[in-house]
């Protein structure tokens, strides 16, 4: 395997693994404090047990995320020294702020986990809020660094070097707002539906279990609200990409020819040799309308760019289609729930709906991984869009396939261990009796 491909695959595995735990760290604390708040208000034992169970999950996944995040920080320097040489001084601020948010999150988790019966109840509850707020801030600062790679600002590039560096402008680059919003909503959607789906599975096995009933009632609103907001955020992101990175949008929609009334493609198999898409469903003019607000707007195709600057079109197209399909299904689920809940209030614990919720368990994370594939692969061959190509940032060290295999093996091991520990936690919950009376 070529060194460039090995390094890119290693980063893909590391990021794909880490992003799951990063999202859990952003969202689960808010579910935890929601159940904690219910316990403070009602003193019902089930809410106390739910809070303790969810907080243990937060702790387990936080520790795992800390390991994978540390690996990523080393990989940036070891695999891509050319990138860090030029970009380190520019995007050092968001990474520093992310580190600060991470330490605040770690301290707050310590207070929360060990503060039961030792702190003022309200202060203890507020420390849980701090865990969630710091987790979201940490994610947003990391996204700032990534969005800078897609929309590099805050410097002048002269003779292969960055001068006149403005870290604040780099931090709040043009892509930061849309990426941070889209990522944050995606995290709430993915984690919300995962939690709901897991508890729906156990509720199907034990329909009278009040623990899982109340857990779903809390988590469903996080999932549904995020699912209904995400198409709006996605539309904003697509319009932003159409102006900043038109080649990425062209690859995502497999638009080979620049054209007015550009169609929106559903599905399809890109034929790179003939520069066409087979077996797709076309909706005439809809891509132009969604991207630019006019059906007759001209959408740039891949033919507007040198072929050696094209990203891997099939990968980006398939990932984009998968992301949209999962996101729209979850949005439809959210809409069905919201309408039926406010009109009939009879849907949440119907067996057919619980089965659908179980089906939805992984969909948010599938959409999340697919979305990041579009973001990262769609930027190729650039590591800093329009400035530095990925191959120019690669370390000269040979044999990169070996650290790739090592890191992949490590993450497979960590995945198995996390699954075993989490299953143990679920079994401990299921042994308790939570029957409705």
N, C-alpha and C positions, 0 to 999 in steps of 0.2 A: 504494500500500500504506500503511495507517495506520502512524503512527510507533510505536505500541505493538507492533503485529505485527512491524514491521521490527526493533525492538530485541530482541524475544523470539527472532526467527529468527536474528539475528546471534549471540546468546548460544548458541542451540542448535547452530549450525554450529561455533562456536568450541569449545564444550564437547565436542561429538561428535568433533571432530578431535583435541583435546588429550587426551582420555581414553585414546585408543589408545596414545599415546606415554607417557603416565603409567603405564599398565599394563605396557608393555614395560620401562620404567625400574624398576618394582617387581620384576619376575620374571626378566628375562633375566640379570641379574648372578648369580643363584643357579644357573642352568644353566651359566653361564660358570665359576663357581668349582667346580662339580661336575666338569666336564671337566678343569679345571686340577688338581683334586685327584687325578683318575685319572692325569694325566700325571706328577705328582710321585711317585705310587706306582709306576707301571709303566714310565715313561719311553718309552712308545710314541709315536712321532711323530704318529700320527693324533690323539691327544688334544691335543697341543701345537697342531697346526694348527686343530683344532676350537675350542680356547680363543681363539686369535688371531682366527679368523673371527667367532666370536660376540662378542668384545670390540669388533671394528670395528662390528658391527651395533649394539651398545649405544651406542657413541660417536655414530654417525650419528643414531640415534633420540633420544638424549639432547639433542643440539644442536637438533633440530627441536622437541622438546618444550619446550625452554627458550624458543624463539621464541613458540610458541603459548601457553605459560603467561604470558609477559610481556604478550601481547596481552590475555589474559583479565583480568589485574590492572588494566590501564587501562580495559577495558570496564566493570568494576564501578563505577568512579568516574565515568566519562563518561556512561554510559547510565543508571545508576541512582543519581544523587546523593542522592535521598531515602532510599534504603536505607542508603547508606554514612554519611550524616549521623547516623542513629540507631543503626545496627548496628556502625559502625566501632569504637567504644570497647568494645563487648561481645565481638565476635569477632576483635578485633585480636590476641589471644594465639595462637589456632591458626594464623593467617596468619603471624605472626612466627616461630612454631616451625617452620612449613612452610618458610619462607625459610631458617632455620638448617639444617634437614635438607637442603635443596637445595644449600646451599653446601658442606656436608660431603660430599655425594654428588659434587659437581663436583670437589672437591679429591681425593677418593679415586679418582675416575676418572682424574685426571691421574697420580697415583702408579701406578695399575695399568697404564695404557697405556704409560707411559714408564719403568716400573720393571723391565722385563725385563732380566736380566743386570746390573742396577745395584743391586738390593736383595737382602737375604736372601730366599731362595725362600719360606720360610714367612711372613715378614712381607709379602712381595709378594702371596701368596695371601690373607692376611688382609685386605689392603686391598680385594680384590675382595668379600669378605664385607661390608665396611663400605659399599661402593657399594650392595649389595642392601638392607642394613638401613636405611640412610639413605633409600633410595627408598621402602621400605614405610612408614617413619615419615612421610615427606613426604605420601604418599597418605592416611595415616590422619588427619593434621592437617587436610588439606583437607576430608576427609569430615566431620570434627568441625564445621567451619564450616557445611557444607551441612546436616548433621543438626540443627544449631541452628535453621536456617530452618524445619525440619519440626517441631521441638519446642523452641520458644524458652523458655529459662530463664535465670536469673542476673541478673534485673533486675525492677523494678516499672515498669509502664507507666501513667503518670499524665499526664492532659491532653495526650496525644500526644507524650510525651517519656519516655525511659528514665532511671530514677533507681535508686539503691541497687544499682549494677552489681557483680556478682560474676563476674569473668572465669573463675575456676576452675570454678564451677558451670556456666557457659555452655560451657566446653570439654568437660566431661564431662556433657553433657545426656542426657536420657533416651533419645534415639534414637541416640546416638553408638555404643554398643557393638554393636548389631545391624547398623547401617549399615556400620561399619568392618569387622566380621567378614565380612559378606556381600560387600562390595566387594573385600576382600583375596583371599578364596577365588575370586571371579569373575575377578580378574586372573590368578591362577595357572592357572585352568582355561582361560581364553581364550588366553593366551600359550602355555601348554603344548601345547594342541591345534594352535595355529597352527604352532608349530615342528615338531611331530611330522608334521603334514600336509604341510608343505613338504618335509621330508626323505623322507617316504613317496613323494611325487611323483617325486623324483629317483631313489629306489631302484627304483621301478617301471620307470624308463627304463634303469637300470643295476643289475640285481639283485645283482651281486657286489661292489658298492661298499661297502667296509668303513667309510668315513667316515660315510655316511648310516645304515648299520646301527647303528653305535655311538652316533650322535647320537640316533636314535630310542630306543635302550635307556636313555639318560639322561633324555630329555625326557618319555617316556611316563609315568613314575611321578609326575612333577609334575602332569601332566594328569589322570591317573586318580584319584589321591588327592583332588585338588580337586573333580573331578566327582562323586565319591561323597560328599564332605562337603557339597557345595552344597545338595542338597535338604534336609538337616537345618538348615543355616543359613537357607534360604529359608522353611522352616516356622516357625522362630523369628521371622524378620522379619515374616511375615504375621500371626502372633499379636500381635506388638508393634503393628503398624499397626492391627489391629482394635480395639485399646484407645485408641491415641493419635490416629489419623486414620481413623475409621470411614468417612468419606465417600470417602477414597481407595480403600479396599478395596471399597466399594460400586461405585465407578466401574470398578475393575479387573475385577470380576466381573459388572458390569452388573446389579446388584441394585437394582431400582427400588422395590420394596416391602419395608418392614420385616417380617420374618417369622421364625417358628421353623422348624426343619428346613430351613434355607436350602440350596438345591441348589448344587453345584459345577457351573459351566458349562464345557463344552469347546467352543471355537469360538463361533459365533453372531454375528449381525449386529444391533447395537442399533437399535431403532426409537425415536427420540427423541420423535416425535409421539405415538405410542401407548404409550410407556414400557413396552416389552417387547423381548424378544430373539427373533429368528427364526433358524431353521436351526441351533440349538444342540443339544448332547447334555447332558442333565441327569443328575446323580447325586444323588438325593434325600438331603438332610441332611448331605452331606459338607462343605459350606462351614462350616456351624455347628460340626461336629466339628473340622475343621482349625483354625478360628479360636479356638474357645472350649473344645474338649475334650469337648463334649456335643452329641449330635445334636439335642436339643430346645432348644439355646441360641438366643436371639433375635439375629439379625444385622440391624444397622441398614441400611435401604435409603436410596436417594437422597431418598425422600419425607420423610425425617426432617430434611431441610435445605432452606433457602430455595433456590429454583431459581437465583437469581443467584450463589449460592456453589458451584454444581456445576462441577467441572472438565469439560473436553471429553471426555465419556464414551466415544465411539467410539475416539478416539485412545488413551486410557488402556487400554481393554479390549483392543484389537488388540495394543498393545505388550505388555501383560501375557501374553496368550495366546502371542505369539511368543517371549517370554522363557522361559516355562514349557516350550514345545515344544522349543526348542533345548536348554535345560538338561536336560530329561528324556532327550532323545536322547543327549546326551553322557554322562549318568549311566548309561544303558543300555550304551553303548559301554564305559565304565569297568568296569561289572559283568561284562560278557562277557569282557573282557580278563582281569580278575582271576581269574575262575573258571577259564577255560581255561588261564591261565598256571600257576596252582598245581596244577591237576589233570593237564593234559596237556603243558604247556610247548611247545605247537606252534602258537600262534596268531599271534605277533607278525609273522612275515614271510610269512604266507599272502597271496597276491595279492588275494583278496577282502577281507581285513581291511585291507591297505594302501590299497585303493581307498576303503574306508569312511573311513579316516583322512584321505585327501585330501579327501573330501566334508566332513569335520568341520572343515577348516582355518578357515573363516570363522565357524562357528557360535557359538563362544565370544564373539567380538566382536559378533556380531549380538545375542546374548542380553544382552551388556553394554550396548549402546546402547539396546536395548528396555527394560532395567531402569531405566536412568537416565531414559528417557522417562516411565516410570510414576512415578518419584520426583518429577520436576520438573513434568511436566504435571498429575500427580495432585494436586499441591499448589495449583494454580491455583484461584481467582484471587488467591491470597495469595503474596506474596514472603516475608513472615514469617507463618507460619501463625497465623491468628486475630488478628493484630496489625495488619499493614500489607498492603494490596492492591498488586498489581504496578503497576497504573496510577498509584498515588499515589507510587511511587518513581521514575517515569520522568523523564528530563531534559526541560525545556521546549524544548530546541533542536529546530527543525523539520528536515525533510528527512533523516530517519534511514535512508531507503531507500538513500541513496548510500553511507554507510559500510558498510551491510550488503552491498551489491554488491561494494564494494572488498575487504572482509574475505573474502568468499566466493571472489572471484577469487584472492586471495593464497593461500588454503588449497588451492584446486585446483592452483595452480602448485607449492606446496610438496609436495603429494601426488604429483604427476607426477615431481618431482625426486627425492623419496625413493624412489619405485618404480624409477626409472632407476638410481639409485646402488645400491640393494639387488640389482637384477638383475645389475648389473655384478659385485657381490661373489659372487653365486651362480655366475655364469659362470666367475669366477676359480677357484672351488673345483672346478667340474666339469672344468676343464682338467687338474687333477692326477690322477694315477693312484692310486686306492685300491682295489686288487683284493685279495680274500681269497686266501690261499695255502693 
